[in-house]
Amino acid sequence: PSGSAAAERAVEALNRAGVGPDGSRPPLVLDLGCGFGVSSLGMAFADPSCSVLAVDASAHCIGFARAVARRWRVPPERLQHRHSNARTALDVVATAYKGP
């Protein structure tokens, strides 16, 4: 899926995965125009207390970024990659993400 369906699935996964014992969720970093995912990977490693949603309009870039994240063994609850445009991703995160 791409567009809003892809962004919605990513936000749902992050909402489910990041729940702490008190019901809180980690802060979300949104990487718009992530390209090949290098910056997203860096953000995921730089602050383990955050979740990262990486979005790009290029399906090719998203595929490559996912492969890089798998290679570095970043758990999907920490880093999600989605094929979507920036505006759609922002709208979905603003309305659906349950964390800060």
Biopython code that builds the backbone (N, CA, C, O; Angstrom):
import numpy as np
from Bio.PDB.StructureBuilder import StructureBuilder

atoms = [
    (1, "PRO", "N", (0.818, -1.202, 0.000)),
    (1, "PRO", "CA", (0.000, 0.000, 0.000)),
    (1, "PRO", "C", (0.861, 1.264, 0.000)),
    (1, "PRO", "O", (1.999, 1.254, 0.471)),
    (2, "SER", "N", (0.323, 2.312, -0.515)),
    (2, "SER", "CA", (1.027, 3.586, -0.491)),
    (2, "SER", "C", (0.054, 4.667, -0.047)),
    (2, "SER", "O", (-1.135, 4.410, 0.140)),
    (3, "GLY", "N", (0.571, 5.877, 0.120)),
    (3, "GLY", "CA", (-0.271, 7.000, 0.510)),
    (3, "GLY", "C", (-0.797, 6.883, 1.920)),
    (3, "GLY", "O", (-0.082, 6.460, 2.829)),
    (4, "SER", "N", (-2.056, 7.262, 2.100)),
    (4, "SER", "CA", (-2.599, 7.308, 3.456)),
    (4, "SER", "C", (-2.733, 5.924, 4.073)),
    (4, "SER", "O", (-2.567, 5.778, 5.284)),
    (5, "ALA", "N", (-3.031, 4.898, 3.266)),
    (5, "ALA", "CA", (-3.140, 3.538, 3.820)),
    (5, "ALA", "C", (-1.808, 3.088, 4.398)),
    (5, "ALA", "O", (-1.773, 2.482, 5.469)),
    (6, "ALA", "N", (-0.727, 3.372, 3.714)),
    (6, "ALA", "CA", (0.601, 2.989, 4.205)),
    (6, "ALA", "C", (0.948, 3.753, 5.476)),
    (6, "ALA", "O", (1.451, 3.167, 6.435)),
    (7, "ALA", "N", (0.685, 5.040, 5.488)),
    (7, "ALA", "CA", (0.979, 5.841, 6.675)),
    (7, "ALA", "C", (0.126, 5.393, 7.856)),
    (7, "ALA", "O", (0.613, 5.328, 8.985)),
    (8, "GLU", "N", (-1.143, 5.084, 7.602)),
    (8, "GLU", "CA", (-2.017, 4.620, 8.676)),
    (8, "GLU", "C", (-1.530, 3.307, 9.259)),
    (8, "GLU", "O", (-1.543, 3.129, 10.477)),
    (9, "ARG", "N", (-1.099, 2.383, 8.406)),
    (9, "ARG", "CA", (-0.578, 1.102, 8.908)),
    (9, "ARG", "C", (0.668, 1.307, 9.760)),
    (9, "ARG", "O", (0.832, 0.647, 10.786)),
    (10, "ALA", "N", (1.533, 2.202, 9.351)),
    (10, "ALA", "CA", (2.749, 2.470, 10.129)),
    (10, "ALA", "C", (2.409, 3.055, 11.486)),
    (10, "ALA", "O", (2.967, 2.635, 12.499)),
    (11, "VAL", "N", (1.501, 4.019, 11.520)),
    (11, "VAL", "CA", (1.119, 4.642, 12.790)),
    (11, "VAL", "C", (0.438, 3.622, 13.697)),
    (11, "VAL", "O", (0.686, 3.613, 14.902)),
    (12, "GLU", "N", (-0.405, 2.773, 13.149)),
    (12, "GLU", "CA", (-1.039, 1.718, 13.950)),
    (12, "GLU", "C", (0.011, 0.799, 14.556)),
    (12, "GLU", "O", (-0.079, 0.440, 15.730)),
    (13, "ALA", "N", (1.008, 0.415, 13.762)),
    (13, "ALA", "CA", (2.073, -0.464, 14.265)),
    (13, "ALA", "C", (2.860, 0.225, 15.367)),
    (13, "ALA", "O", (3.180, -0.399, 16.379)),
    (14, "LEU", "N", (3.175, 1.498, 15.188)),
    (14, "LEU", "CA", (3.921, 2.228, 16.217)),
    (14, "LEU", "C", (3.076, 2.423, 17.470)),
    (14, "LEU", "O", (3.602, 2.364, 18.581)),
    (15, "ASN", "N", (1.791, 2.650, 17.313)),
    (15, "ASN", "CA", (0.903, 2.776, 18.479)),
    (15, "ASN", "C", (0.865, 1.481, 19.285)),
    (15, "ASN", "O", (0.869, 1.518, 20.516)),
    (16, "ARG", "N", (0.827, 0.343, 18.605)),
    (16, "ARG", "CA", (0.779, -0.956, 19.296)),
    (16, "ARG", "C", (2.109, -1.305, 19.955)),
    (16, "ARG", "O", (2.131, -1.828, 21.070)),
    (17, "ALA", "N", (3.198, -1.025, 19.285)),
    (17, "ALA", "CA", (4.507, -1.526, 19.714)),
    (17, "ALA", "C", (5.127, -0.751, 20.859)),
    (17, "ALA", "O", (5.824, -1.339, 21.686)),
    (18, "GLY", "N", (4.898, 0.535, 20.932)),
    (18, "GLY", "CA", (5.664, 1.350, 21.859)),
    (18, "GLY", "C", (5.019, 1.657, 23.177)),
    (18, "GLY", "O", (5.326, 2.690, 23.771)),
    (19, "VAL", "N", (4.145, 0.817, 23.664)),
    (19, "VAL", "CA", (3.434, 1.116, 24.907)),
    (19, "VAL", "C", (4.284, 0.730, 26.106)),
    (19, "VAL", "O", (4.725, -0.412, 26.233)),
    (20, "GLY", "N", (4.506, 1.696, 26.977)),
    (20, "GLY", "CA", (5.256, 1.443, 28.199)),
    (20, "GLY", "C", (4.360, 0.886, 29.285)),
    (20, "GLY", "O", (3.149, 0.784, 29.087)),
    (21, "PRO", "N", (4.934, 0.516, 30.449)),
    (21, "PRO", "CA", (4.142, -0.066, 31.528)),
    (21, "PRO", "C", (3.041, 0.867, 32.025)),
    (21, "PRO", "O", (2.018, 0.405, 32.532)),
    (22, "ASP", "N", (3.242, 2.166, 31.885)),
    (22, "ASP", "CA", (2.230, 3.129, 32.334)),
    (22, "ASP", "C", (1.268, 3.525, 31.216)),
    (22, "ASP", "O", (0.447, 4.425, 31.394)),
    (23, "GLY", "N", (1.366, 2.852, 30.056)),
    (23, "GLY", "CA", (0.479, 3.147, 28.934)),
    (23, "GLY", "C", (0.974, 4.259, 28.030)),
    (23, "GLY", "O", (0.327, 4.594, 27.037)),
    (24, "SER", "N", (2.122, 4.834, 28.372)),
    (24, "SER", "CA", (2.654, 5.927, 27.556)),
    (24, "SER", "C", (3.344, 5.384, 26.303)),
    (24, "SER", "O", (3.754, 4.225, 26.255)),
    (25, "ARG", "N", (3.458, 6.229, 25.312)),
    (25, "ARG", "CA", (4.137, 5.879, 24.072)),
    (25, "ARG", "C", (5.339, 6.795, 23.897)),
    (25, "ARG", "O", (5.348, 7.921, 24.396)),
    (26, "PRO", "N", (6.360, 6.308, 23.184)),
    (26, "PRO", "CA", (7.550, 7.128, 23.004)),
    (26, "PRO", "C", (7.288, 8.279, 22.029)),
    (26, "PRO", "O", (6.361, 8.216, 21.222)),
    (27, "PRO", "N", (8.101, 9.319, 22.108)),
    (27, "PRO", "CA", (7.997, 10.396, 21.128)),
    (27, "PRO", "C", (8.235, 9.848, 19.723)),
    (27, "PRO", "O", (8.978, 8.884, 19.539)),
    (28, "LEU", "N", (7.603, 10.465, 18.752)),
    (28, "LEU", "CA", (7.730, 10.031, 17.367)),
    (28, "LEU", "C", (8.523, 11.056, 16.578)),
    (28, "LEU", "O", (8.222, 12.250, 16.606)),
    (29, "VAL", "N", (9.540, 10.577, 15.875)),
    (29, "VAL", "CA", (10.303, 11.407, 14.948)),
    (29, "VAL", "C", (9.793, 11.068, 13.553)),
    (29, "VAL", "O", (9.766, 9.900, 13.167)),
    (30, "LEU", "N", (9.394, 12.071, 12.807)),
    (30, "LEU", "CA", (8.881, 11.882, 11.460)),
    (30, "LEU", "C", (9.933, 12.375, 10.476)),
    (30, "LEU", "O", (10.248, 13.565, 10.444)),
    (31, "ASP", "N", (10.473, 11.470, 9.680)),
    (31, "ASP", "CA", (11.498, 11.802, 8.691)),
    (31, "ASP", "C", (10.821, 11.881, 7.320)),
    (31, "ASP", "O", (10.602, 10.861, 6.666)),
    (32, "LEU", "N", (10.496, 13.091, 6.899)),
    (32, "LEU", "CA", (9.816, 13.303, 5.616)),
    (32, "LEU", "C", (10.855, 13.422, 4.513)),
    (32, "LEU", "O", (11.809, 14.190, 4.630)),
    (33, "GLY", "N", (10.672, 12.668, 3.452)),
    (33, "GLY", "CA", (11.657, 12.662, 2.369)),
    (33, "GLY", "C", (12.910, 11.923, 2.803)),
    (33, "GLY", "O", (14.023, 12.423, 2.636)),
    (34, "CYS", "N", (12.730, 10.730, 3.362)),
    (34, "CYS", "CA", (13.847, 9.993, 3.976)),
    (34, "CYS", "C", (14.858, 9.458, 2.968)),
    (34, "CYS", "O", (15.967, 9.086, 3.352)),
    (35, "GLY", "N", (14.500, 9.412, 1.698)),
    (35, "GLY", "CA", (15.447, 8.897, 0.700)),
    (35, "GLY", "C", (15.806, 7.458, 0.996)),
    (35, "GLY", "O", (14.928, 6.618, 1.187)),
    (36, "PHE", "N", (17.090, 7.175, 1.034)),
    (36, "PHE", "CA", (17.559, 5.808, 1.262)),
    (36, "PHE", "C", (17.623, 5.429, 2.741)),
    (36, "PHE", "O", (18.116, 4.352, 3.077)),
    (37, "GLY", "N", (17.137, 6.289, 3.619)),
    (37, "GLY", "CA", (16.967, 5.938, 5.024)),
    (37, "GLY", "C", (18.169, 6.107, 5.925)),
    (37, "GLY", "O", (18.152, 5.638, 7.063)),
    (38, "VAL", "N", (19.204, 6.759, 5.452)),
    (38, "VAL", "CA", (20.406, 6.916, 6.276)),
    (38, "VAL", "C", (20.116, 7.783, 7.495)),
    (38, "VAL", "O", (20.514, 7.434, 8.606)),
    (39, "SER", "N", (19.430, 8.904, 7.305)),
    (39, "SER", "CA", (19.126, 9.778, 8.442)),
    (39, "SER", "C", (18.161, 9.102, 9.414)),
    (39, "SER", "O", (18.281, 9.267, 10.628)),
    (40, "SER", "N", (17.208, 8.347, 8.883)),
    (40, "SER", "CA", (16.258, 7.627, 9.737)),
    (40, "SER", "C", (16.977, 6.608, 10.612)),
    (40, "SER", "O", (16.697, 6.478, 11.803)),
    (41, "LEU", "N", (17.895, 5.900, 10.001)),
    (41, "LEU", "CA", (18.680, 4.913, 10.732)),
    (41, "LEU", "C", (19.486, 5.589, 11.841)),
    (41, "LEU", "O", (19.550, 5.092, 12.965)),
    (42, "GLY", "N", (20.095, 6.721, 11.513)),
    (42, "GLY", "CA", (20.859, 7.470, 12.512)),
    (42, "GLY", "C", (20.000, 7.942, 13.667)),
    (42, "GLY", "O", (20.417, 7.887, 14.824)),
    (43, "MET", "N", (18.787, 8.410, 13.351)),
    (43, "MET", "CA", (17.884, 8.868, 14.416)),
    (43, "MET", "C", (17.437, 7.710, 15.296)),
    (43, "MET", "O", (17.334, 7.863, 16.513)),
    (44, "ALA", "N", (17.172, 6.557, 14.698)),
    (44, "ALA", "CA", (16.742, 5.389, 15.471)),
    (44, "ALA", "C", (17.829, 4.943, 16.445)),
    (44, "ALA", "O", (17.534, 4.523, 17.564)),
    (45, "PHE", "N", (19.086, 5.034, 16.016)),
    (45, "PHE", "CA", (20.191, 4.647, 16.899)),
    (45, "PHE", "C", (20.564, 5.749, 17.885)),
    (45, "PHE", "O", (21.014, 5.456, 18.993)),
    (46, "ALA", "N", (20.386, 6.999, 17.503)),
    (46, "ALA", "CA", (20.808, 8.114, 18.356)),
    (46, "ALA", "C", (19.968, 8.234, 19.619)),
    (46, "ALA", "O", (20.486, 8.585, 20.679)),
    (47, "ASP", "N", (18.683, 7.945, 19.514)),
    (47, "ASP", "CA", (17.809, 8.078, 20.678)),
    (47, "ASP", "C", (16.882, 6.871, 20.776)),
    (47, "ASP", "O", (15.810, 6.864, 20.171)),
    (48, "PRO", "N", (17.288, 5.847, 21.536)),
    (48, "PRO", "CA", (16.482, 4.635, 21.651)),
    (48, "PRO", "C", (15.114, 4.851, 22.299)),
    (48, "PRO", "O", (14.270, 3.955, 22.264)),
    (49, "SER", "N", (14.885, 6.006, 22.881)),
    (49, "SER", "CA", (13.588, 6.250, 23.513)),
    (49, "SER", "C", (12.539, 6.723, 22.507)),
    (49, "SER", "O", (11.368, 6.860, 22.859)),
    (50, "CYS", "N", (12.942, 6.974, 21.266)),
    (50, "CYS", "CA", (12.021, 7.471, 20.235)),
    (50, "CYS", "C", (11.682, 6.390, 19.214)),
    (50, "CYS", "O", (12.437, 5.439, 19.012)),
    (51, "SER", "N", (10.533, 6.562, 18.582)),
    (51, "SER", "CA", (10.171, 5.780, 17.405)),
    (51, "SER", "C", (10.350, 6.692, 16.202)),
    (51, "SER", "O", (10.189, 7.908, 16.307)),
    (52, "VAL", "N", (10.684, 6.103, 15.055)),
    (52, "VAL", "CA", (10.919, 6.879, 13.840)),
    (52, "VAL", "C", (9.992, 6.365, 12.745)),
    (52, "VAL", "O", (9.918, 5.162, 12.497)),
    (53, "LEU", "N", (9.290, 7.284, 12.094)),
    (53, "LEU", "CA", (8.506, 6.979, 10.906)),
    (53, "LEU", "C", (9.171, 7.684, 9.740)),
    (53, "LEU", "O", (9.201, 8.913, 9.677)),
    (54, "ALA", "N", (9.704, 6.895, 8.818)),
    (54, "ALA", "CA", (10.402, 7.425, 7.647)),
    (54, "ALA", "C", (9.496, 7.314, 6.429)),
    (54, "ALA", "O", (8.973, 6.241, 6.128)),
    (55, "VAL", "N", (9.315, 8.431, 5.732)),
    (55, "VAL", "CA", (8.378, 8.505, 4.620)),
    (55, "VAL", "C", (9.084, 9.071, 3.393)),
    (55, "VAL", "O", (9.876, 10.009, 3.489)),
    (56, "ASP", "N", (8.781, 8.480, 2.235)),
    (56, "ASP", "CA", (9.299, 9.024, 0.985)),
    (56, "ASP", "C", (8.299, 8.756, -0.133)),
    (56, "ASP", "O", (7.564, 7.769, -0.094)),
    (57, "ALA", "N", (8.275, 9.627, -1.113)),
    (57, "ALA", "CA", (7.369, 9.475, -2.261)),
    (57, "ALA", "C", (7.893, 8.447, -3.254)),
    (57, "ALA", "O", (7.167, 8.047, -4.164)),
    (58, "SER", "N", (9.139, 8.013, -3.097)),
    (58, "SER", "CA", (9.733, 7.038, -4.009)),
    (58, "SER", "C", (9.670, 5.624, -3.410)),
    (58, "SER", "O", (10.262, 5.355, -2.364)),
    (59, "ALA", "N", (8.953, 4.741, -4.081)),
    (59, "ALA", "CA", (8.874, 3.352, -3.620)),
    (59, "ALA", "C", (10.246, 2.690, -3.666)),
    (59, "ALA", "O", (10.563, 1.857, -2.816)),
    (60, "HIS", "N", (11.055, 3.053, -4.646)),
    (60, "HIS", "CA", (12.408, 2.495, -4.756)),
    (60, "HIS", "C", (13.236, 2.852, -3.519)),
    (60, "HIS", "O", (13.898, 1.993, -2.937)),
    (61, "CYS", "N", (13.192, 4.115, -3.128)),
    (61, "CYS", "CA", (13.945, 4.549, -1.941)),
    (61, "CYS", "C", (13.462, 3.840, -0.684)),
    (61, "CYS", "O", (14.273, 3.425, 0.144)),
    (62, "ILE", "N", (12.162, 3.698, -0.535)),
    (62, "ILE", "CA", (11.608, 3.022, 0.643)),
    (62, "ILE", "C", (12.067, 1.571, 0.692)),
    (62, "ILE", "O", (12.427, 1.072, 1.758)),
    (63, "GLY", "N", (12.057, 0.892, -0.446)),
    (63, "GLY", "CA", (12.526, -0.498, -0.486)),
    (63, "GLY", "C", (13.976, -0.623, -0.053)),
    (63, "GLY", "O", (14.335, -1.527, 0.702)),
    (64, "PHE", "N", (14.803, 0.287, -0.535)),
    (64, "PHE", "CA", (16.216, 0.277, -0.158)),
    (64, "PHE", "C", (16.375, 0.584, 1.329)),
    (64, "PHE", "O", (17.154, -0.072, 2.019)),
    (65, "ALA", "N", (15.632, 1.586, 1.826)),
    (65, "ALA", "CA", (15.729, 1.963, 3.240)),
    (65, "ALA", "C", (15.310, 0.815, 4.159)),
    (65, "ALA", "O", (15.921, 0.599, 5.206)),
    (66, "ARG", "N", (14.274, 0.085, 3.768)),
    (66, "ARG", "CA", (13.853, -1.082, 4.565)),
    (66, "ARG", "C", (14.945, -2.142, 4.603)),
    (66, "ARG", "O", (15.199, -2.739, 5.649)),
    (67, "ALA", "N", (15.584, -2.374, 3.477)),
    (67, "ALA", "CA", (16.666, -3.366, 3.418)),
    (67, "ALA", "C", (17.824, -2.962, 4.320)),
    (67, "ALA", "O", (18.402, -3.804, 5.007)),
    (68, "VAL", "N", (18.160, -1.693, 4.318)),
    (68, "VAL", "CA", (19.249, -1.203, 5.175)),
    (68, "VAL", "C", (18.883, -1.388, 6.651)),
    (68, "VAL", "O", (19.712, -1.828, 7.447)),
    (69, "ALA", "N", (17.645, -1.051, 7.013)),
    (69, "ALA", "CA", (17.206, -1.200, 8.410)),
    (69, "ALA", "C", (17.238, -2.662, 8.844)),
    (69, "ALA", "O", (17.643, -2.974, 9.964)),
    (70, "ARG", "N", (16.806, -3.564, 7.947)),
    (70, "ARG", "CA", (16.873, -5.004, 8.274)),
    (70, "ARG", "C", (18.325, -5.440, 8.464)),
    (70, "ARG", "O", (18.642, -6.197, 9.382)),
    (71, "ARG", "N", (19.194, -4.958, 7.592)),
    (71, "ARG", "CA", (20.620, -5.321, 7.677)),
    (71, "ARG", "C", (21.210, -4.900, 9.022)),
    (71, "ARG", "O", (22.026, -5.613, 9.606)),
    (72, "TRP", "N", (20.784, -3.728, 9.505)),
    (72, "TRP", "CA", (21.279, -3.214, 10.789)),
    (72, "TRP", "C", (20.442, -3.710, 11.959)),
    (72, "TRP", "O", (20.687, -3.331, 13.104)),
    (73, "ARG", "N", (19.452, -4.558, 11.675)),
    (73, "ARG", "CA", (18.608, -5.197, 12.695)),
    (73, "ARG", "C", (17.890, -4.188, 13.602)),
    (73, "ARG", "O", (17.848, -4.346, 14.822)),
    (74, "VAL", "N", (17.339, -3.166, 12.983)),
    (74, "VAL", "CA", (16.537, -2.202, 13.733)),
    (74, "VAL", "C", (15.127, -2.773, 13.856)),
    (74, "VAL", "O", (14.493, -3.058, 12.840)),
    (75, "PRO", "N", (14.626, -2.944, 15.069)),
    (75, "PRO", "CA", (13.291, -3.527, 15.226)),
    (75, "PRO", "C", (12.209, -2.625, 14.638)),
    (75, "PRO", "O", (12.301, -1.401, 14.730)),
    (76, "PRO", "N", (11.186, -3.224, 14.035)),
    (76, "PRO", "CA", (10.137, -2.428, 13.405)),
    (76, "PRO", "C", (9.350, -1.544, 14.374)),
    (76, "PRO", "O", (8.740, -0.562, 13.951)),
    (77, "GLU", "N", (9.355, -1.872, 15.640)),
    (77, "GLU", "CA", (8.675, -0.994, 16.592)),
    (77, "GLU", "C", (9.458, 0.296, 16.839)),
    (77, "GLU", "O", (8.938, 1.236, 17.438)),
    (78, "ARG", "N", (10.681, 0.337, 16.386)),
    (78, "ARG", "CA", (11.513, 1.546, 16.513)),
    (78, "ARG", "C", (11.579, 2.341, 15.225)),
    (78, "ARG", "O", (11.723, 3.564, 15.252)),
    (79, "LEU", "N", (11.472, 1.645, 14.077)),
    (79, "LEU", "CA", (11.639, 2.316, 12.788)),
    (79, "LEU", "C", (10.705, 1.711, 11.757)),
    (79, "LEU", "O", (10.781, 0.518, 11.462)),
    (80, "GLN", "N", (9.821, 2.541, 11.209)),
    (80, "GLN", "CA", (8.901, 2.135, 10.157)),
    (80, "GLN", "C", (9.189, 2.965, 8.906)),
    (80, "GLN", "O", (9.424, 4.169, 8.998)),
    (81, "HIS", "N", (9.171, 2.327, 7.754)),
    (81, "HIS", "CA", (9.344, 3.020, 6.474)),
    (81, "HIS", "C", (8.053, 2.900, 5.688)),
    (81, "HIS", "O", (7.469, 1.819, 5.614)),
    (82, "ARG", "N", (7.598, 4.003, 5.098)),
    (82, "ARG", "CA", (6.371, 3.971, 4.319)),
    (82, "ARG", "C", (6.476, 4.837, 3.069)),
    (82, "ARG", "O", (7.082, 5.909, 3.064)),
    (83, "HIS", "N", (5.857, 4.321, 2.010)),
    (83, "HIS", "CA", (5.751, 5.021, 0.731)),
    (83, "HIS", "C", (4.527, 5.918, 0.799)),
    (83, "HIS", "O", (3.394, 5.438, 0.756)),
    (84, "SER", "N", (4.753, 7.213, 0.906)),
    (84, "SER", "CA", (3.659, 8.174, 1.036)),
    (84, "SER", "C", (4.200, 9.563, 0.748)),
    (84, "SER", "O", (5.411, 9.785, 0.761)),
    (85, "ASN", "N", (3.299, 10.489, 0.490)),
    (85, "ASN", "CA", (3.767, 11.874, 0.361)),
    (85, "ASN", "C", (3.794, 12.518, 1.748)),
    (85, "ASN", "O", (3.174, 12.019, 2.687)),
    (86, "ALA", "N", (4.507, 13.611, 1.860)),
    (86, "ALA", "CA", (4.729, 14.244, 3.155)),
    (86, "ALA", "C", (3.424, 14.750, 3.776)),
    (86, "ALA", "O", (3.203, 14.568, 4.974)),
    (87, "ARG", "N", (2.571, 15.371, 2.988)),
    (87, "ARG", "CA", (1.337, 15.942, 3.525)),
    (87, "ARG", "C", (0.429, 14.874, 4.120)),
    (87, "ARG", "O", (-0.145, 15.053, 5.195)),
    (88, "THR", "N", (0.309, 13.762, 3.403)),
    (88, "THR", "CA", (-0.525, 12.667, 3.897)),
    (88, "THR", "C", (0.035, 12.105, 5.192)),
    (88, "THR", "O", (-0.711, 11.863, 6.141)),
    (89, "ALA", "N", (1.339, 11.897, 5.235)),
    (89, "ALA", "CA", (1.966, 11.366, 6.447)),
    (89, "ALA", "C", (1.757, 12.305, 7.634)),
    (89, "ALA", "O", (1.449, 11.853, 8.736)),
    (90, "LEU", "N", (1.924, 13.603, 7.414)),
    (90, "LEU", "CA", (1.700, 14.567, 8.492)),
    (90, "LEU", "C", (0.262, 14.524, 9.000)),
    (90, "LEU", "O", (0.022, 14.544, 10.207)),
    (91, "ASP", "N", (-0.686, 14.467, 8.079)),
    (91, "ASP", "CA", (-2.092, 14.411, 8.470)),
    (91, "ASP", "C", (-2.404, 13.163, 9.289)),
    (91, "ASP", "O", (-3.098, 13.237, 10.302)),
    (92, "VAL", "N", (-1.890, 12.019, 8.849)),
    (92, "VAL", "CA", (-2.154, 10.763, 9.555)),
    (92, "VAL", "C", (-1.526, 10.773, 10.943)),
    (92, "VAL", "O", (-2.164, 10.370, 11.915)),
    (93, "VAL", "N", (-0.289, 11.229, 11.041)),
    (93, "VAL", "CA", (0.378, 11.268, 12.351)),
    (93, "VAL", "C", (-0.354, 12.229, 13.290)),
    (93, "VAL", "O", (-0.561, 11.922, 14.464)),
    (94, "ALA", "N", (-0.738, 13.377, 12.773)),
    (94, "ALA", "CA", (-1.422, 14.374, 13.618)),
    (94, "ALA", "C", (-2.744, 13.857, 14.166)),
    (94, "ALA", "O", (-3.134, 14.210, 15.278)),
    (95, "THR", "N", (-3.426, 13.036, 13.406)),
    (95, "THR", "CA", (-4.738, 12.557, 13.853)),
    (95, "THR", "C", (-4.701, 11.195, 14.541)),
    (95, "THR", "O", (-5.595, 10.886, 15.329)),
    (96, "ALA", "N", (-3.690, 10.377, 14.263)),
    (96, "ALA", "CA", (-3.744, 8.992, 14.734)),
    (96, "ALA", "C", (-2.660, 8.578, 15.723)),
    (96, "ALA", "O", (-2.853, 7.605, 16.452)),
    (97, "TYR", "N", (-1.530, 9.275, 15.776)),
    (97, "TYR", "CA", (-0.473, 8.828, 16.704)),
    (97, "TYR", "C", (-0.867, 9.196, 18.134)),
    (97, "TYR", "O", (-1.256, 10.330, 18.414)),
    (98, "LYS", "N", (-0.758, 8.212, 19.032)),
    (98, "LYS", "CA", (-1.249, 8.390, 20.402)),
    (98, "LYS", "C", (-0.157, 8.801, 21.390)),
    (98, "LYS", "O", (-0.400, 8.857, 22.595)),
    (99, "GLY", "N", (1.022, 9.084, 20.893)),
    (99, "GLY", "CA", (2.112, 9.490, 21.770)),
    (99, "GLY", "C", (2.461, 10.955, 21.571)),
    (99, "GLY", "O", (1.800, 11.669, 20.816)),
    (100, "PRO", "N", (3.522, 11.396, 22.267)),
    (100, "PRO", "CA", (3.932, 12.806, 22.135)),
    (100, "PRO", "C", (4.618, 13.076, 20.810)),
    (100, "PRO", "O", (5.023, 14.207, 20.543)),
]
sb = StructureBuilder()
sb.init_structure("model")
sb.init_model(0)
sb.init_chain("A")
sb.init_seg("    ")
for serial, (resi, resn, name, xyz) in enumerate(atoms, 1):
    if name == "N":
        sb.init_residue(resn, " ", resi, " ")
    sb.init_atom(name, np.array(xyz, "f"), 0.0, 1.0, " ", f" {name:<3s}", serial, name[0])
structure = sb.get_structure()
